[in-house]
Amino acid sequence: MKQHMTDPDKYRARCWYREELEEMLKCRRDYGSALVQIPGRQAEAKKMRGTSKSWSCFGYPLSIFFIVINEFCERFSYYGMRALLILYFRYFIGWDDSLSTTIYHTFVALCYLTPILGALIADSWLGKFKTIVSLSIVYTIGQAVIAVSSINDLTDFNHDGTPDSISAHVALSMVGLALIALGTGGIKPCVSAFGGDQFEEGQEKQRNRFFSIFYLAINAGSLISTIITPLLRVQVCGIHSKQACYPLAFGVPAALMAVSLIVFVIGSRMYKKFQPQGNVMAKVVRCIGFAIKNRFRHRSKEFPKREHWLDWANEKYDERLVSQIKMVTRVMFLYIPLPMFWALFDQQGSRWTLQAATMSGKIGIIEIQPDQMQTVNAILIVIMVPIMDALVYPLIAKCGFNFTPLKKMTVGMFLASMAFVAAAVVQVEIDKTLPVFPRGSQVQVKVMNIGNDNMTISFPGTTVTLDQMSQTNDFMTFDVDKLTSINISSAGSLVTPVTHSFEQGHRHTLLVWAPNHHRVVKDGLNQKPVKGENGIRFVNTFDESFNVTMNGEVYVSVASHNASEYQFFPSGVKSFTINSAEISQQCENDFKSSYLEYGSAYTYVIARKNDGCPEVKIFEDIAPNTINMALQIPQYFLLTCGEVVFSVTGLEFSYSQAPSNMKSVLQAGWLLTVAVGNIIVLIVAGAGQFSEQWAEYVLFAALLLVVCVIFAIMARFYTYINPAEIEAQFDEDEKKKYLEKSNPYPKSDSFSQTQM
């Protein structure tokens, strides 16, 4: 077992590492001791034992402290970067939800495919130490590249706040993600096993505590980074224009990865470094390949059938190896349905984060960012793991229920399915609060009376009357070809027709301040403001233009009786200043906005009071998000419970059913199910094209429910085995054969010394 604990294995199965590494290290020590007794093989024994001095601190090898710090920094780097990724794609690159989700899950899938490459490099070529150092350099470069890709001013040559070459940012980010996937996946199989290598015989207690500390470092790194990097993202930075500070948010994980590499290299002279001893995974693949090839060659009926298809490898491979591979393939067969669980689980960082972006993050006095909701999973894991182990499982056992590992995994899949049902319910509630925007050939019109008289406006099929300084409650929707006439009238005045070519698919505001004075303004908002921000525009009722400065952003030359473009601000109260030659120095020109929440849009009308000083009238264009992010907690709770029951149990089951020298093979298979799960998300997100997000959630829940039933049936026919007993039988048989071969004078039962 050579697995570096990461999402989804960031907390689980410390016993897996501990037991396997103890067995592996004991084997190496025994073999090394035996080699010392053989003339001419002392050099090989030295390689097997390790090549560095033994430094200790409080009874622990000093080298493990460098490994633990390395792990904390690396996990901070990975999870901190990944927490931002979906919002970076959506709001900086500008991709839609589907493409952002596709690229996100492609990246995650690569992170779980590359561990196989890392294991091959470490076991067959470089060894664990050199593999970790080499791929950590690649990893650090990748983090730096994606941080550079998020610098807005990199291609903003005209300083308008928008990159002039978004393709350059896309290319850099894709290169960065490819390097990160190679780096994080490549070191996965190496770090924890390398830490176990540092302990001597007789240090079992210290080794056990090391894995507890290692486990804590993983959780601490992921939890802290998921809290901190979203806070860095919402800061404002830039040279020529102020933007969400993605360079800082990505730069801190890049710096932590550099620190991780430096700390690991500093401890180089203290490490015990074992030479690569060959890859059992390659041996398994060759054996399976030979069995299939040999069976294909002897497919005619003249060759008798064999009990198991792997028995066709007996001509070339040892019977023990073939038996061990049979154990592995029996477990691998049960892995076939598992990717569907990971397809749902990994959407915490994609679809669920995008869902949170349409909700309100104000929980009491705390304001939560959408990408910070992922910390709920990490917090619940720390709470749920001990509760399940110390309370739930013993209680079930006392009730006499045979809660086998495969039954636990089935329950875990069911809970994950229910989590997506809960997500669908939340999405339905969100959809009820979302504004309706024009589609196709439709247009929407809102009337705003900014004059001092009552106005009547006639549309085809409807008429509205507005008092001074008021607006229609909602946008009115019309087919553009049916919006043939709009008339404005007031008491004692003639009817004035509105002649304007409305742009289909957009919202418009009809500003009216006299029967014969009006202006049509295209709003420019066809969706709720993204990233939880709030759109603010100003309407000028003065006779001359003015400037408005709000929270550092400037609305330049807002024309008389016209509206500015929207600019966007995070939640909170904002200060703004009006600068106009028409405003007397005795007048107050500094104002404060109302409290801005999440995802709203407002029009601030600057009117003139009787004394000539300005006053502000606020009109709501888009209501803020009203569904609170706290409503996501039930779906996170269900998914985390499913993860604890499914993932921990799955690894423990795989360990218990695998031969001692092939646990790494099963770990590679387990990681492969995570990669395939993310590929499933790519297929569904790409082919589904659902008009309603809740429908996609229901589809995923239904698919996992079906897979859960299939897995339960497969589990019903699985027979549990004890690999240790099977291997002990092989050892006994080999011992008998050895004794028979080494003793040419077998004992006779029919002839004794007494008879002589």
Secondary structure, DSSP 4 states (H G I P E B T S, - for coil): ------TTSSS--HHHHHHHHHHHHHHHHHHHHHHHTSTT-HHHHHHHH-SS---EETTEETHHHHHHHHHHHHHHHHHHHHHHHHHIIIIII---HHHHHHHHHHHHHHHHHHHHHHHHHIIIII-HHHHHHHHHHHHHHHHHHHHHHT-GGGT-TT-SSS-S-HHHHHHHHHHHHHHHHHHHHHHTTTHHHHHHTTPPTT-HHHHHHHHHHHHHHHHHHHHHHHHHHHHHHTSEE-SSS-EE-HHHHHHHHHHHHHHHHHHHHHTGGG---PPP---HHHHHHHHHHHHHHHHHHT-STTSPP-SSGGGGGTTTS-HHHHHHHHHHHHHHHHHTTTHHHHHHHGGGGTHHHHHHTTSB-EETTEE--GGGGGHHHHHHHHHHHHHIIIIIHHHHHHTT----HHHHHHHHHHHHHHHHHHHHHHHHHHHHHSPP---TTEEEEEEEE-SSS-EEEEETTEEEEE-TTEE-SSPEEEETTT----EEE-TTS--EE----PPTTSEEEEEEEETTEEEEEE---SSPPGGG-EEEEEEE-SSS-EEEEETTEEEEEE-TTEEPPPEEE-SB--EEEEE-TTS-TTS--EEEPPPB-SS-EEEEEEEE-TTS-EEEEEEEEEPPP-SBGGGGHHHHHHHHHHHIIIIIHHHHHHHHHS-TT-HHHHHHHHHHHHHHHHHHHHHHHHHH--SSHHHHHHHHHHHHHHHHHHHHHHHHT-----HHHHHHHHHHHHHHHHHHHH-SSPPPTT--TTT-
